[in-house]
């Protein structure tokens, strides 16, 4: 107690000043309706500003979780859309009842995943995803962004992880098609820009234009997956076909959440191709 009294004696001038200032401010604040309104508006503005900053900080730290939830939601919506497409493409009352009652009878299934690691600066780049065999992931499944832009396809799986070969790999092979036409092409990455890819073997009859979208053409993926848009094009040396440079639709340098796509009929297609190859061997 003695020490407390000694401490108060040392700072009593400061305490007295703070007390008198507080009384003066209170007297001023309550002296008229005008001053009350001005002080209230100031304190409200300051409080709102601080509250907004705190909310922004909370929202920033919540973004990864929100993005993951959105990716899961996109997968669910794609699954629902696929069911509707299946019903509309082969509609009879009998087939409708069968498709509605048979669990899992969908042409494509979607699995949300996150990028664990990846490269874009090598000639052969790869993407490691946080979903593996225990999650239902298999080789040759397609990989797209939540807004249906091409990323690549799965080439290897472990129990918990999978590895995808992206379009930014010189060994990547997949077909493409000019949007809204029947003209096909081949995709090829030359190992240059991580934002561009080339297409080759486009028919000279195709009415190719700058800005035209190119879609993926593969049994691994549903229709409507965008590869990119044409930035420039030219005839090949023999004038027998076009080649073109595309601006990739997916920003490969900023991948985070993706969808892994399973074609439930892919095993049947593989069996057919294996049979054809075995029959063609001498």
Number of C-alpha atoms within 10 A of each C-alpha: 6 6 8 9 10 11 11 12 11 11 10 13 11 11 13 11 11 12 12 12 12 12 12 11 12 12 11 13 17 13 11 10 9 11 13 14 13 12 14 13 12 11 12 12 12 12 11 12 12 12 12 12 11 12 11 12 11 11 12 11 10 11 11 13 10 13 14 17 14 15 23 20 14 20 22 16 13 20 18 13 12 18 19 13 14 17 19 11 8 10 13 11 9 8 13 14 12 13 17 12 10 9 8 12 14 20 16 20 21 23 21 25 24 18 17 16 13 17 15 19 14 13 15 16 19 21 20 19 24 16 24 19 15 12 13 10 22 20 16 21 23 26 27 24 25 19 14 21 22 26 27 26 25 24 16 18 19 13 13 13 18 23 23 24 24 27 27 28 21 17 16 16 16 17 16 21 22 23 16 11 10 8 17 21 24 17 24 21 20 14 18 13 12 19 16 25 23 20 22 21 17 23 16 15 10 14 11 20 14 13 13 16 21 27 24 26 22 15 17 22 22 17 12 15 21 25 28 24 23 23 16 15 17 13 16 15 8 7 9 12 17 21 20 23 21 24 21 24 21 20 14 20 12 8 16 17 21 27 25 27 25 25 19 16 13 16 11 10 13 11 11 11 12 12 11 11 10 9 9 8 6 4
